[in-house]
């Protein structure tokens, strides 16, 4: 039923009830991992990875997929980037860049997903899950970086958190060596397309994709139009699906109209603290389905009532006429109770025509 609602909302129509989508930011965020295991252990033992995924799949109505999720490290690893893994910290807490000069960009080759970095690991863990648990709906990760975010990771790395530091080299090249940026973006784009095609081939399924483009928030609108938009269009055209999502949960308000030109049917944005939902609905609600995002780390979401009120406000600002998806963010320290309260709020207040 939720799948049908998602498809209807993505087509800018009004389903009977608001559909729900869950974003889980890597296995390392899952509650319980830090108490039971070293958070990195599941990356080495697929059965531990499955155990955690399966628990949350059952807990949250099947909204959390059972998938070999390795998050940010996968695509950069295919270009030789090294991820520093620390005990009981995020597996991708630091990515060391592998591309630092224009000559490095010239030498770059589009990696083979079946042989490069962590890509074959993801494919093989998926095969393992499917073979061992044929009765369950095992999914490919379906999440990936945008060309600009991937380019920023392999040239600027990833410190403990995303920051403008990641894009400083690209910013310099955009001003002084724009042809290098275009070459890098083209190779990043081909990498993303080939990676998703490899996933779809192994899964034998034309599934939707989720493209994370947070780092583009550090671009001006003009830079976005020149150096990002053409490559995003290429990806969403080549990998077309009615539930494809474009994601930017940073401060991308100055890019809203350009985001609507990417060819993605759905815009997965940040919380109401980052985006003015009513304003985004006014500006592009007739062109894209909009995902409102509830991040349970925000301090005001303390109990059932505050969560219920936050959903009602979101439904008011984004729900009119349909084209709205409610998204919950799940991390390792997310309260299970809060997630269940949010799901109850949708059941109680998310019906259209009432």
Secondary structure, 3 states (H helix, E strand, C coil): CHHHHHHHHHCCCCCCECEEEEEECCHHHCCCHHHHCCCCHHHCCHHHHHHHHHHHHHHCCCCCCEECCCCCHHHHHHCCCEEECCCCCCCCCEEECCCCCHHHHHHCCCCCCCCCCCHHHHHHHHHHHHHHCCCCCEECCCEEECHHHHHHHHHHCECCCCCHHHHHHHHHHHHHCHHHHHHHHHHHHHHHHHHHHHHHHHHCCCCCCEEECHHHHHCCHHHHHHHCHHHHHHHHHHCCCCCCEEEECCCCHHHHHHHCCCCCCEEEECCCCCCCHHHHHHHHCCCCEEEEEEECCCCCCCCHHHHHHHHHHHHHHHCCCCCEEEEEEECCCCCHHHHHHHHHHHHHHCECCC
